[in-house]
Amino acid sequence: MATKKEIPILKKQQLIDYLAAGNKEPKDWGIGTEHEKFLYQKDNLQRLGHSTKPGISQVMELMAKEGWTTIREDDKIIGLEKDGASITIEPGGQFELSGKNFHNIHQTYGETRKHFEDLSKICKETGAVTLALGFDPLCRREEMQWMPKERYRIMKAYMPTKGRLGLDMMTRTATIQVNLDYQNEQDMIRKMRIGQALQSTATALFANSPFTEGRPNGYLSYRAQVWEDTDPDRCGFLPFIFDQSFGFERWVDYLLDVPMYFILRDGQYIDSEKMTFRDFMAGKHRLTPTMEDWETHISTVFPDIRLKRFIEMRGADASCVSHIAALSAFWVGLLYDADALNESYEIISKWDIDTLREMRDKVPELGLKASAKNLKIRDIALQMLKISEEGLSRRSKKLGIENESRYLTPIMEIAESGTTQAERHLQKYRTEWDGDLSRLMQCWPQAEPMQEK
């Protein structure tokens, strides 16, 4: 059977069929979480470089002794794999676990908790500390030590041609996301629309990046603001998701017109010189596009919500174990229970795109206090959390498992109080920390106790 690198792309229908191949029956739907965190040297609070002591390569080599298989580029360790999960490094050394695909939130919570415990143990051994916020609160862009991956070299040169903050996005932001499945094209459309409409709500609930270079930056989710000035070709709010014509083919058309970063051949990265994938298919390059090229290209667009052979919810700042589980719970409750899906879809279908975009523009600064016309983010959050909680309860009963709704607790407390994590950090910064952000590092949980049942 031919591999993806051997299958040439001869017509657009192949690309549409690629997405349709992600269709799954509800009994096969999974939950995959991805989460990034920053690693610092404990003595000077500088970010770990790849080969510093302690360093990213050292941390990965120690993890490899626990059964992880190493991934290398030019003989340098750049990733790990084990049992369907992977650990990768972002351009500035952000440490990311892309978790295994699980059937329920209890399982993905257990995986996340163990990951943080394992990482915490290694950090103690090596003199490092972890911190999971949406934006690096301490280090300057010029201090970043870029990871030794060739694709990052090409992207580093490309980013400043499109926006002012692309390099900050690459090196100083960190996020959490959850990946969910769809049954068919119509199910995908409904889930994508709900996801796009409510992504600002998720951003507000998980706002956790109020500091830059040791001081308040004027935002609650500065990570979300950075994405607004990164690359308009491949980032942001996608209004066409709400068009009547939206479906697999419309998503393919969107991707075809996004400029490519590079072409990968035999382990070598070839600069695509901003050629779109549509041009690539039209024969405007000496190489012939393959399905592997398409898979690579899909992974280099970064909108609020991304369609692959599953749906990625991408709007939340990085945070601790309980908040990572809360993000999965929020979206699973809304999208994996039929009644919750129908109820939330009916609600968002009444909203207009201009109002959604205005809300999205305000959320990075105002968090749960953002509003636009007749919509208030906090009210939406409370309403959707109730729907999600009920959806999780029905789903758990149907599956015969312990109620998953308990994982919503951290963000229910945030919505009910109206106070985000970012605002809590700011309050401590102005009072008990006395303007010293190193105190944040001292009180950040390196690992968390198991949630009580």
Stockholm file with secondary structure:
# STOCKHOLM 1.0

chainA/1-453         MATKKEIPILKKQQLIDYLAAGNKEPKDWGIGTEHEKFLYQKDNLQRLGHSTKPGISQVMELMAKEGWTTIREDDKIIGLEKDGASITIEPGGQFELSGKNFHNIHQTYGETRKHFEDLSKICKETGAVTLALGFDPLCRREEMQWMPKERYRIMKAYMPTKGRLGLDMMTRTATIQVNLDYQNEQDMIRKMRIGQALQSTATALFANSPFTEGRPNGYLSYRAQVWEDTDPDRCGFLPFIFDQSFGFERWVDYLLDVPMYFILRDGQYIDSEKMTFRDFMAGKHRLTPTMEDWETHISTVFPDIRLKRFIEMRGADASCVSHIAALSAFWVGLLYDADALNESYEIISKWDIDTLREMRDKVPELGLKASAKNLKIRDIALQMLKISEEGLSRRSKKLGIENESRYLTPIMEIAESGTTQAERHLQKYRTEWDGDLSRLMQCWPQAEPMQEK
#=GR chainA/1-453 SS CCCGGGCBCCSTHHHHHHHHTTCCCGGGCCEEEEEEEEEEETTTCCBCCSSSSSCHHHHHHHHHTTTCEEEEETTEEEEEEETTEEEEECTTCCEEEECCCBSSHHHHHHHHHHHHHHHHHHHHHHTEEEECCSBCSSCCGGGCCCCSCHHHHHHHHHGGGTCSSHHHHHHHBCEEEEEECCSSHHHHHHHHHHHHHHHHHHHHHTCCBCEETTEECSCSBHHHHHHTTTCTTTEECCGGGGSTTCSHHHHHHHHHTSBCSEEEETTEEEECTTCBHHHHHTTCSSSCCBHHHHHHHHTTCEESEEESSSEEEEEEECCCHHHHHHHHHHHHHHHSSHHHHHHHHHHHTTSCHHHHHHHHHHHHHHGGGCEETTEEHHHHHHHHHHHHHHHHHHHHHHHTSCCGGGGGHHHHHHHHHTCCHHHHHHHHHHTTTTTCTHHHHHHSCSSCCCCCC
#=GC SS_cons         CCCGGGCBCCSTHHHHHHHHTTCCCGGGCCEEEEEEEEEEETTTCCBCCSSSSSCHHHHHHHHHTTTCEEEEETTEEEEEEETTEEEEECTTCCEEEECCCBSSHHHHHHHHHHHHHHHHHHHHHHTEEEECCSBCSSCCGGGCCCCSCHHHHHHHHHGGGTCSSHHHHHHHBCEEEEEECCSSHHHHHHHHHHHHHHHHHHHHHTCCBCEETTEECSCSBHHHHHHTTTCTTTEECCGGGGSTTCSHHHHHHHHHTSBCSEEEETTEEEECTTCBHHHHHTTCSSSCCBHHHHHHHHTTCEESEEESSSEEEEEEECCCHHHHHHHHHHHHHHHSSHHHHHHHHHHHTTSCHHHHHHHHHHHHHHGGGCEETTEEHHHHHHHHHHHHHHHHHHHHHHHTSCCGGGGGHHHHHHHHHTCCHHHHHHHHHHTTTTTCTHHHHHHSCSSCCCCCC
//
